[in-house]
Amino acid sequence: MAQSLVIVESPAKAKTIEKFLGKGYKVLASYGHVRALPSKQGSVDTDNNFNPKYHVLPESSKHISTLKKEVAKSDELILATDLDREGEAIAWHLLEALGIDEKGDKPKVKRVTFHEITKPAIDEAMAHPREIARNLVDAQQARSILDYLVGFNLSPFLWKKIRYGLSAGRVQSVALRLIVEREEEIEAFKPREYWSIEALLANAADSQFTAKLHAAEDKKLGKFAIENEEQAKAILGELEQADFSVSSLEKKERKRNPAAPFTTSTLQQEASRKLGFSARKTMSVAQKLYEGVEVNDGTHGLITYMRTDSVALSDVATSEAREVICKLYDESYALAKPRTFKNKSKNAQEAHEAIRPTSIARTPAQLKPYLSSDQLRLYELIWKRTVASQMAQAIFDATTVDIAAGDKYSFRATGQVIRFPGFMALYIEGTDNGDDENKEGLLPPLNEGEKLKNEQLSPEQHFTQPPPRFTEASLVKTMEEYGIGRPSTYASIMNTLVTRKYVRLEKRTFFPEDTGRVVAKLLVEHFSQYVDYDFTAELEEDLDAISRGEKAWIPQVKQFWDPFIALLHRKDKEVSKADVTTEKTDKICPECGKELVIKLGRSGRFLACSGFPDCRHTEPLNGDGEPAEEPVMSDEKCEKCGEGMLIKTGRYGKFLACSGYPKCKNIQPLEKPKSLNITCPQCNEGEMMEKKSRYGKIFYSCNRYPKCKYALWNEPKAEPCPKCNWPLTEIKVTKRWGTVQRCPQEDCDWENVLIPPEKKAPAKKTATKKKTTAKKTTASKTAAKKAPAKKTITRKKVEKKDA
């Protein structure tokens, strides 16, 4: 029987597809990309029509060898890589790496794609094979070459002008500019004061409600109409004796539609808001759900392809959604005709469906025993969003009441009540400020002309707020709105910025680092066109035109390259390192009287004497670019020379330093280690102390360090191990295993569960998986015992029983 070889990217995907195809097919994985441009100069021949000099990735060599052996035994080669440009390029690279002619007869080459890994979708794809779409390959190749040309020419420029090891990227640099410029807006922001006045009113039945001052002399009051407390008090004085009555009352019906099904971008945004997932984690978990998970009736891909700009749903999906809605609620929540959505994002490519469950009838509750916590949460989010998109509108009764306060002023009260929840019974889209719930309230029964009692008048001071810093969700949203890059690349872009230490991510919020600021400033001042938002978006449009066959890739790359390299050569001569890394100030050096300048070092910006190297005076800067606070004398005395100890601020926070410096260089932590009254078990001389690492993590070590280097990450307990008699044990607390007392010695497996973990629904596991888990746990335990100061969480006694 003739054999058909099917190649996909991942082994998980291969395993799922092979089960659906059955006999006569062998499915193997390429393990992602197999060829790429080498990370060195000269990988693109700019003098020869930008000819790329690809090479097989070192980690892919063994996979290519395996695939070559299988191809030799096969009559048919089916390339089933992903259905986007990147997947198309991987299919083409596979043919090149395997040395196969797409037009040849042995093997016969076919290209298939499917937007979901289900048997119907795979059967449909196999029935309608096609050739590799060279337009898509050219578009992806143009993107790779452009990114290479920018990265491998602009990065060395940064090395010379700022510091070695920095990098610049075609899209990465634009994302950095967004973050830095937002921070500059925040720093330059000057809050403006304004006041509001609220009245607590009551009707004849003593039902209370609040209303806000809305107008004066029939003119609506703007936000800054009441600028200060004096104006607010003057108005209050006029209102104290005013009579309040209902001047007008208006009731309206309002409707609200659900959000569209997920695209790559909106999934990343909503997973960040609701689940706290990074963009990278979202795509990783979604990939596993797409490739296939073993559930009660076999292995299935649970969601459709997760790299998409489309908000469309198939007829099958909308009909399934209607059935589920009628089952969960009733027909009043379902639609007579499926709802369709229009994509609002720039440069959207709507070649296939939105991200949705492959079977909407497969509810999150049914899949709970088979999915990890993260997989279940993301699947539930996708499932709810998809079903809600096909549910009826939410209907509100909105009431607006205008209240006359004397002859001059008018207050307004609004209330809204959900008459019919519709889709909101299942799902409400999140917002970047975290306010997911629809504000609703009920006003008491009121009639026009009705007199009201003034219970209390409350003035309130406000200040305008600066624009918020970017979160992962809001940065993704902004980049998509500008048309910068592709949603599938956002996760890697943000990860690169953090890895390069251009920005830091704290509580899901981006803060630019000093190095990132300097890089962004250099690029904006000298390469403004190439970090311009519109220019970057237009380049994406050109790449889209290449993918549609409307433009050729070589002229487009040349159009970018010629002015870019000319500008780079000119700036290389014009810009000096001092211009970029040194900033003048009006401060004077206290040691030599010369001007102090701001310089950029490995740890960020600092003040330094312009007379360097003759004068080496330096001062730290705080986060606002201002000199750090002056050292304060503490109550402590130096244990070496008896001088007072100063409280100083360093790279890792505050510390004590001898005021006798430079004669005495003694420094101590500000927070002294806490004694545990436990003798060190290793040297039997020192005492175990609770200390804090430079990153703020608590650990426990001997006070004779560095003579004795015994240390633990877990809290020691002055009870000997009952099995090996080691003088102390340790307490380990984790969500997974609960609270466990155990022996810290690597050759002892004694442990005692003090507080068991919370019970969870048992996941379905095979005997093979249990054995693997036990082996991994043993290996993890051994590694942890060899380096007690970096011990990982391991499970000893219980897992051995399971195995």
N, C-alpha and C positions, 0 to 999 in steps of 0.2 A: 504493500500500500504506500502511495506517495506521501511524503511527510511535508508538512508546512511548518516553517519556523516563524513564530511571531515574536517581535522584539518590542518591549515596552521599557520605560525608564526604571521602575523600581521593582524589587523582588516581591513586595507585598501585592502590588498590582498584578504582577505575573501570576502569582499563586491564585488570585481570585479569577482572573480571566481563563486560566487553563481549566479550571473546574467547569466553566460554562462551555468551552469549546469541545472538550472531550477528546476521543481518539483521533489520530491523524494530525494532531497539532501539538507542537512543543512550544511553550512560551518561556522566553528567557529575558533577563533584564540587562540593560546597558549600564545601569547604576548612574543615571543622569547623563551629563555631558561627557562625550568621549574625546572631543578635540576642542582646542581653544588657541588663542594667540598667546605665545610664550610671554611671560612677564619680564621682558627685556627690550632694550632699544632695537629697532630694526625689524620688528615683527610685521610691520606693514610697510611695503615698498612704495613710498609716496611718489617716486619718480617713474613708476611703472603701473599707472592706473590703480594705485592703492592696493596692489596685489597682497592679500593676506598670506602669511607664512604659518599656517596652522601646524600644530603638532599634537600627537596623541598624548593625552594627560598620563603622567606616570602611573596613577592609581587605576587608569582604565586599560592599561596594556594587557593585564591578565584576562579582563573581561572580553577584550577584542579577540584574544587568542581562542577563548572558549567559543565565542560566536563564530569565528572562522571555521572551526572544526564542525560545528553544527550546520553551517551554511553549505559546506561541502557535501553533506548527506541529505540536503533538502532540495526539493524540486521547486518550492515556492517560498519566497521571503515576504512576510507581511510586516510592514513598519507601522506599529500602532502607538506611536508616541503621542503626547498631548496635542490637543487641537488648536493651540495658539501658535504665534510666530516662533516662539522658542522651541516648541515641540516639533514644528515643521523643520526648523534648522537642525535639530538633533537627528531627525530622520535622514536628512541630506548628509550630515557629517558621518553617520553610520555607514552609508554607502561608500563614501570616500575612504573611510578608515578600513573598511572591509575589502576595498578594491573591486566593487561590484558595479557593473553597468546597468543603470535603471532600464535600459531598452533591451537588455540581453534576454536570452531564453532560459539560461540555467545559472542561477534560479530565476524564476519569473518574479519580478518585483511588484508589489502592490502597496498602496498607502491607504490606511483606514483610520478614521477618528470616531470617537463616541463621547458624548457629553456626560454620560453616566455609565458606571460599570454594573450593568444589569444584563441578563440574558437577552431580552428583546432588543436592547440598544446594540449589543455586540452582534447579534444575528443580523440586524439591519445594516450595520457597518460592513460586515463581511460580504453582504449581498451587493454592496455598492462601493467597490474599491475605486481608487483614482490614482493619478500620478502625484508626485511631490509638487506642491505649489511653489514654483520658483520665485514668484513675486514676494511671497511671505519670507522665503529664505533670504532674498536680497534685502528686504527691509530689516530683518534681524541682523544680517551681516553688516549692513550700513551702520546700524546702531552700535554693534560691537567695535567696529573700526573707529567710529567717531569717539566713543568712550575711551578707546585705547589711545588715540591721537591726543586727546585732551589730557588724560591722566599721565601719559609718559612724556609729555612735553611741559605741561604746566607744573607738575609735581617737582621736577628738578629745579625749576625756577624758584619755587618756594623754599627748597633746600638752601639755595644760595642766598636768598634775600631774608629768610627768617631762621629756619633751623632744619637740620637734616631729619628725614623720616616723615615729613608732612606729606599730605596728599591733597590733590584737587580732582574733582570729578565734574563731568558735564552737568549732571542733575544734582549731585551731592552739594556742590558749591552754591547752587540756587536755594536749596533747602536750608543751608547754613545761613545764607543771607536773610531769609525769612525770620529765623530765630533771633539773629543778632539785631536786626532792625526793630523787631518787636520789643526786645529788651531796651534798646535805645529810646523807643517811644515811652516805655514805662519810666525810665530814669528822667526823661525830660518833662514828664507829665507834672503839671501843677494843679492840685485839687482846687475846685471852686466850691464855695459854700452856697447852700440854698436851704430854704425852710419850707415845710408843708404844715398845714393845719388840719387836724382831724376832729370831727365832732361825734360824740356818743349821743345818739338820739333815741327817743322812745315814742311809740304811738299811744293811743288812748288805752290800749290793753297792757301797757307797760312792757311791750316786746321791744328789746333794744337792738340797735344795729348801728354801724358806723358809716360816716360819709366824709368825703374829703372836699376841702375848699376848691372850687372849680372855676369860678368866674367872678369878676368884679365889674360892676356897671355894664353888664351884658357883654363883656369881653373876656374870652377864655384866658386864664392865667397860664403863662408859659412856665417852664421848669425853673427859671431863675427870676420869676416875678417877685418873690420874697427873698431878698439877698442876705439878710442878716437878722439877728435877734431883735433889734430895735423895730424893724418893720413888722416882724411877727407880733411883737407886743402891742404895737399900735393897732393892728387889725383885731387882735383879741379884745382890746378895749372897746372897739366899735361893736363887736359881736356879743359882748356880755349881756346887753340889754335887748338884743334883736329877737324878734319873733320868728320862729321856724315853722314853715308849712310846705306841703308838697305842691310844687308848681306844675310839674308834668311827670307822667309815668308812661313808659313805653315797654311793651313786651314783644320779643321777637323769637322766632324759631331759628336756631343755628345748627348747622350740620358740619361734621368733621370726617374726612376720609382717612383711611389707614395709609401707612407708609408703603412704598413699593417693596417688592421682594428684594433680597440682598444682591448687590454686586460685590466685587472684591473690595472696593473702597468702603462701602457702607457696612459691610460685615466687619472689617477691621475697626471702624469707628464705634460700632455698637458693642462689639466684644470688649473694647477698651472701656467704654462707659459702664456697661452692665456687669461684665465679668472680671474687669481688671486685667485682661490679657494684653500683652504687647502685640504689635502687628506680626512680629515674627512667630510668636506662639500661636496666634490665631491661624496663620497659614499652615503651620506644622500640624496642628490638631485637625484642621479641615482636610489636609492631605490624607491623613489616616482614614478619616471617614469616607473620603472619596475612593480610596484604593480598595477598601473592603475590610469588613469586620465579621468574624464568625458569630452568628446569632443562632436562634433556635432552629431555623430551617436552612442552615448552611451559611456560606460566606457571601456577603453582598456588599456592594458599594452603597453606602447609606445616603450620600448627597451627590448632587450633580457637580460638574467641574467647577472648581472654586476660583478660577481666574477668568472672570467675565465682566463685561461692562453692560450686559443686557439686563433689562428688568422684565423681560417677557416670560410668560409661563405657557407651557404647552396645553393643548385641549385636554389631554389625559390628566395633567396635574390639576387644572381648574375643576374638572369633574370629580376627581378624588377629593379635592378640598371641600367641595359642596357636600359630598356624602358625609365627610367627617364632621362638618359644621352642623348638619342636620341631626347627626347622632349625638353630638356633645350638647347642643342647645335645641333649637327647633328651626323651622323653615323661615321664621321671621328674621333670623340672623344670617341667612344665606341670600345669595343674589340670583335673580332670574336669568341674568346674562353675565358672563365672566367680566371682571374689571380689568382693563388694560392700563398700562402706565407708559409714560414717555420719559426717556432718559434726559436729565438736565445737565449732565457732565459734558465738558468740552472734550472733543476727540474720542467720543464713545465709539467702541467697536461692538456692534450688536449681532455677532455672527451666530450666537447660540442662546441658550436660556439663562435666566437668573439662577442664583444658587438656591436650591430647594432640595427637600428630601426626595430620594428616588421613588419612595412609596409613602405618600402622606398618611396612608392608613397605618403605617408603622409608627405608633406614638412613642414619645419619650419614655412613658411608663413601661411599655412593653420591652424597650431596649435597655432599661436600667441595669438588669443583671449582667449584661454583656459589654458594657462600656465603662471606661475609666471615668473618674469624676469630671475631668476636663472635657472629655469627649461627649459625655452626657449633657453637660451644661451648654456646650456649643451647639450640639444637635438640637437641643430643646429651643435655643434661641432661633435657629434657622427654621425649625418646624413651626413655631409660633408666628414668626414673621410671615411665613408663606401662607399659613391658614388665615391669619388676620387680614392679609391683603385681599382676600376673597370674601370677607364678611361685610355685612351691611354697615352703613354710616352710623356714627354716633349722633344722637339728636339731643340738643340742649334747649331748655327754655331760658332765655337770657332777658333779664329785666334791668332797665336803666331808670333811676328815679332822680329827678332834679328837685332840689329843695331850696326855697327862697329863705334867706336869712336877712330880714329887714328889707330895705329898698335897694341896697347896694350890692350885697354878696349873694352868691349861689353855691350850694354844695351839691355833690353828686355821689350817689351810691349805686353800685352794680352788684348783681347777683346772678348766678347761673346754676341751674340744676339739671342733672342728666335725666332726661325723660326716657331715653332708650340707649343703653350702653353700646350696642352694636359690637364692633371689633374691639372696643376698649375692655370688654369683658375678658378678653384673652391676652391682649398685648398693647402696650403704649410705647412708642419710640422714645428713646432717651435723648437728652440734650447735653451739651458740653458743660453746662453749669450744674448738672446733676439733678435737675428738677424734672423727674419723669412723670409725675402725677398731674393730671389736669386740675387746676384750682377750681373749686366749686363752692357755692354758698347759697344760702336761702334768705331772702328778705321777708320780713313779716308782711301780712296783708296791709296794703296802703291804698289810699284813694286821693285823687286830685283835690286840692284845697284843704286836705286834712291838716289840722294843727299838730305840731310835734313838740315834745319836751326836750330842752337842751340839758342833758345830764352832765356833760363835761366837754370842755374844749382842750385839745392837746396839741401844742406846737412841737415840731420835731426838726432837729437840725440834721442836715445831710451834707455829704461832700461827694463830688464826682469821683469816679474810680478810674484808674488807668486801664488800658486794654489788658485782658488776661494773657499770661504767657501761654505759649503753645503746649498743648498736650499731644500725645500721639494721635488721638482722635481728631483734634482740631487742625493739626498739621497735615494729616492725610486729606481732610476735607478741603483745606486751602489749596494744597498742591493740585488736587483734582479740579477745583474750580478754575485755577489758572491754566490747567492743561499741561502741567509740568510732569514729565516722566510718565510712567505707566503704573497703575495701582499694584500690579504684581511685583514692582521693584521697590515700593515704598518701605517695606520691612527691612530690606538690606541697606537702603540709603540711611535710614535712621540708626540702624545698628552700626554702620560705618562711622557716623558722626560721633557716636558715644565711644566706640572703640578707639578712635583717633584722639579722643579727649578734646574734641572741639566743643562739645556740649556735655553736660551731665544730666541725667534723668533722675529727678527726685520726686517721689509720690506722683509718678506719671506725668511730670511737668518738666519741660526743657529749660535749662539755664545755660547760657553760653559761657564757656571758659575763656580765659584771657587769650589763649592761643587761637581759639575760634574767632574771637573778635578781630585780632590782628590779621588773620588770613582773610576774613570777610572784607575788612577795610581795604586791604591790598587789592583784592579782586575787583571790588566795586570802583575803586579809584583808577585802576589801570586796565581792567578788562571788563568794563561796564557792560559792553554789548553781550558778552558771553555769560553773564550772570543776570541778564535782564529777563524778567518774567515773560514778557511778550515774545522775545526772541527765542527763548527755550520752548515756548508753546508752539511757535511757528515751525520750529525744527521737528517737533512731534507730528505736526500736520504734514510736513514733507515726508516723514517716514511712513505715515499712513498712506500718502499718495503712492509711494513706492510699493507698498503692500497691495494696493489696488491695481498696480500696473500702469498708473498714470505718469509716473516719472521713473527715470533710470537712476540707479544708486550711485554710480561713479561720478556723474556731473554734480549730484547733490553733495557728495563728500568733498569734491574739489571746490565747490562754491563756499563751503565752510572753511576748508583747510588753508587756502591761499592767503586770505586776509588775516587769519588767526596766527599763522606762523610768522608772517611779516610783522605783526604787532608784537609778538613774543620776542623776536630778535631785537626790535627797537627798544622795548622796555627793559630787556636784559642789560642794555648799555646805559639807559637813562636812570634806572632805579638803583639806589645803593641800599645796602643792608641797614645802615644807620637811619636812613629815611623811614624805613618800615618799622624797625624795632625800638627806635628812640623817640621819645616825646618830650618836648621842653616843658618846664614848669616855672613858676615864679618863686620857688623855694630856694633857700641858700644852704649850702653844706655847713653844718656846725663845726666841722674840723678844719676846713681850709678856706671857707668863704666863697667857693665857686658855686656855680649854678647846679642844682639837682635836676636830674632828668629821670623820666620813667623808662625803664628798660624791660624787656621780656626775657625771662629766664625759664628754666625747666619747670619750675613750680608756679609760673605765672608772672605777673608784672610786679616790679618793685622799684623803689627810689634808689638811685645811685649817683655818686658824684661825677660830674662831667670831667673832673680832673683825673679820672682813672687812666693809667695804673698808679700814678703818683699818690693819689688819695683813694682809698678803698672803702670809704664810708658808704653804707647801704641802710635802707630803712624799709620795713615791710609796708605793703599797701593793703587796705581792706577791700571788700568786694566792690565798693563804689569808686575805687581808684583814688581814694584819699589816704593820707598817711594813717597807719594803724595807731590805735590809742597808746598813749604813753604808758610805760611800765609803772606799776603801783607797788609801793613797799608793803610787804606782808609782815605778819607777826613772827614769822619763822627766822631762825638764825642759821647761818651756814655751818654745817657740822665739820667743815674742814678748816675754815679760817675765822669763823665767828662773826663775819659781817652779816648785814641784813640780806634777806632773800627778796628779790623782786618778782612780781607776777608779770610774766611776759606772754605774748601771743606768738605762736609759731605755726608751722605748716599743719600740725595736727592738734591745734588748740592751745589752751593756756598751760603754762608750766612755771616752775620756780627756777630762778637763775640767781647766782651770787652777784651782789652789787659790787663786789671787788674785782669783777672782770676788767681787764684780761689777766690780772695776776692770779685770780682763782676762777677756774672754769667749771665749777660744780653746778650741775643742774639736777632738779628733782621733779617728779610729777606733782601737779597741784593737788590731785586726790591721792593721798597716801594709800598704799596697799593695806588691805584689811586682814588681820591675823585670824586664822581659823583654829588656833590652838591644837594643831595636828602636826606631829613630828614627821618630817620628810622620810618616807620609807626607803629611799635610795641611799642617802648619806647618813641618816640617823643623827644628824647634827642640826640641820636647818629646820625651819618651820614653814608649813604650807601657808601661802598667802593668796588672797583674792585680789587679782589685778585686772587692769583694763588694757587691751591692746590699743595700738595707735588708731585703729578703725572703730574703737568703742566696744569691742566684744569682750565679755568677761572670760577670764581663764584663771587657772590655779597653778602656782609654781612655788618652788623652794626659794626662800629668801637669801640663800647663799649663791644665787646666780651671779656670775657665770661659772663659779667653781662647781656648782651642782645644777644640772640642766633638766631636772625632773619636772614635768609639767603635764597637766590634764586640761581638757576642755570641759569636762563634766565635774560637778561638785563632789569633792571627796568626803567620805564619811569615816569616822574613827572607829570602824568595826572591821576586824580582820576577816579575810575570806575563809569560810568554813572548809573549803576544799584544799587550797594550797597554802593557807596561813599567811598570805601577803598582808602586811600590817593595816592596809586600808582598802575600802571598796569605793565605788563611785555610783552616783545617782544620775540616771539618764531619763529625760522626759521627752517623749515624742507623741504626736497625735496618733501615729500608726501603731506603736507598741505600748503606749501608756507610760507609766512610771516604773522603771526597772532599776533594781539595785544589782550591780554586777561587779565582777573582779576585773580590774584594768590590765591584768597581765595577759600577754598574748598567748601563752600556752595554757591558760586556764579558761574554761567555758562556763564557770559557775555564774548563775544569775537567779534573781528572785523577783517576780512580778509583784510590785507593791500596789499599784492601781491599774487595773486592766483598761485597755482602750475601749472607746465607745464602739458598740457592735454595729456593723454595716451589713447590708444584704450581700450574701456570699456570691462571688463571681464564679461562673462556670469555668473550671480548669481541667485540663487533661493530665494524665499521669506524667506525660513527657514534660509538660510545663512545670509541674511541681519539682521534678528532678532538676531541671534547669535552674529554678529559683534557689533550690538548696545549694547547688554548686556555686552559683553567683554569690550567695550569702556567705559561704565559707571563704571564698576568695576575698570578698570585701572585708570580712573580719580579720583575715590574716594581714591584709594590707594596712588596716587600721591599727593593729597591734604593733606593727613595726615602727610606726610614727605616732606615738601617743599624743603629741601636741596637735596633730591634725586628724584625730580620730573621726571616722564617719559613723553614722547610725547603723548598727547591725543588729540582727536578731539571731540569737545563738540557740538556746535550748528549745524554744518552741518550733523553730523551723526544722530542726533535726527530727523532731517528732513527726512533722508534716511529711518530710521526705521519706 
